[in-house]
C-alpha cells in the first residue's frame, strides 16, 4: 500500500516538471496527478490503493479538462 502511494507521488513529481506544455496539458496532467494521489489514499483506506488511484486519476483528468475549458470560456489562456 505505502509503496503504491509513493510510486504515484513520484510519478506526479516527475510529470509536473515537464516544460513546454500548453495550459490545457498542464491542467489535465495536474488534475490527473492530484486525482490519482487522492484516489490512492482513499482506496488504501477502502482496501485497494491501485483501484482508487486509477479511478481518481481518471476523474482528475476529466476535472482538469473541464476546469481548462471553464478558464478558456472566461478568456484566460
One Martini backbone bead per residue (centre of mass of N, CA, C, O) as a GRO file, in nm:
protein
   77
    1UNK     BB    1   0.062   0.060  -0.025
    2UNK     BB    2   0.295   0.261   0.024
    3UNK     BB    3   0.435   0.207  -0.248
    4UNK     BB    4   0.209   0.309  -0.433
    5UNK     BB    5   0.200   0.600  -0.332
    6UNK     BB    6   0.497   0.665  -0.397
    7UNK     BB    7   0.480   0.615  -0.703
    8UNK     BB    8   0.266   0.827  -0.763
    9UNK     BB    9   0.421   1.071  -0.651
   10UNK     BB   10   0.667   1.040  -0.835
   11UNK     BB   11   0.514   1.071  -1.100
   12UNK     BB   12   0.400   1.351  -1.042
   13UNK     BB   13   0.677   1.492  -1.018
   14UNK     BB   14   0.785   1.420  -1.295
   15UNK     BB   15   0.543   1.554  -1.468
   16UNK     BB   16   0.539   1.849  -1.335
   17UNK     BB   17   0.831   1.928  -1.486
   18UNK     BB   18   0.724   1.989  -1.756
   19UNK     BB   19   0.800   2.146  -2.041
   20UNK     BB   20   0.625   2.292  -2.293
   21UNK     BB   21   0.330   2.327  -2.198
   22UNK     BB   22   0.020   2.361  -2.209
   23UNK     BB   23  -0.241   2.455  -2.026
   24UNK     BB   24  -0.405   2.202  -2.075
   25UNK     BB   25  -0.189   1.995  -2.003
   26UNK     BB   26  -0.139   2.096  -1.715
   27UNK     BB   27  -0.430   2.062  -1.604
   28UNK     BB   28  -0.471   1.763  -1.668
   29UNK     BB   29  -0.222   1.652  -1.521
   30UNK     BB   30  -0.281   1.769  -1.244
   31UNK     BB   31  -0.555   1.636  -1.206
   32UNK     BB   32  -0.456   1.343  -1.231
   33UNK     BB   33  -0.250   1.346  -0.998
   34UNK     BB   34  -0.445   1.431  -0.772
   35UNK     BB   35  -0.648   1.203  -0.817
   36UNK     BB   36  -0.454   0.965  -0.771
   37UNK     BB   37  -0.366   1.036  -0.487
   38UNK     BB   38  -0.646   1.046  -0.358
   39UNK     BB   39  -0.738   0.763  -0.451
   40UNK     BB   40  -0.516   0.605  -0.303
   41UNK     BB   41  -0.594   0.686  -0.018
   42UNK     BB   42  -0.885   0.587  -0.027
   43UNK     BB   43  -0.823   0.299  -0.129
   44UNK     BB   44  -0.649   0.213   0.112
   45UNK     BB   45  -0.884   0.237   0.319
   46UNK     BB   46  -1.076   0.032   0.135
   47UNK     BB   47  -0.830  -0.189  -0.003
   48UNK     BB   48  -0.741  -0.027  -0.296
   49UNK     BB   49  -0.508   0.175  -0.430
   50UNK     BB   50  -0.513   0.115  -0.736
   51UNK     BB   51  -0.813   0.166  -0.790
   52UNK     BB   52  -0.819   0.451  -0.671
   53UNK     BB   53  -0.608   0.572  -0.865
   54UNK     BB   54  -0.757   0.517  -1.128
   55UNK     BB   55  -1.018   0.668  -1.061
   56UNK     BB   56  -0.888   0.940  -0.975
   57UNK     BB   57  -0.733   0.995  -1.238
   58UNK     BB   58  -0.977   1.007  -1.427
   59UNK     BB   59  -1.125   1.232  -1.275
   60UNK     BB   60  -0.890   1.438  -1.290
   61UNK     BB   61  -0.874   1.465  -1.594
   62UNK     BB   62  -1.159   1.568  -1.632
   63UNK     BB   63  -1.139   1.808  -1.437
   64UNK     BB   64  -0.905   1.953  -1.585
   65UNK     BB   65  -1.058   1.995  -1.851
   66UNK     BB   66  -1.299   2.152  -1.743
   67UNK     BB   67  -1.133   2.381  -1.621
   68UNK     BB   68  -1.004   2.472  -1.884
   69UNK     BB   69  -1.269   2.547  -2.030
   70UNK     BB   70  -1.354   2.759  -1.825
   71UNK     BB   71  -1.108   2.947  -1.855
   72UNK     BB   72  -1.150   2.999  -2.161
   73UNK     BB   73  -1.441   3.126  -2.129
   74UNK     BB   74  -1.303   3.374  -1.954
   75UNK     BB   75  -1.013   3.438  -2.121
   76UNK     BB   76  -0.815   3.230  -2.030
   77UNK     BB   77  -0.534   3.047  -2.147
   0.00000   0.00000   0.00000
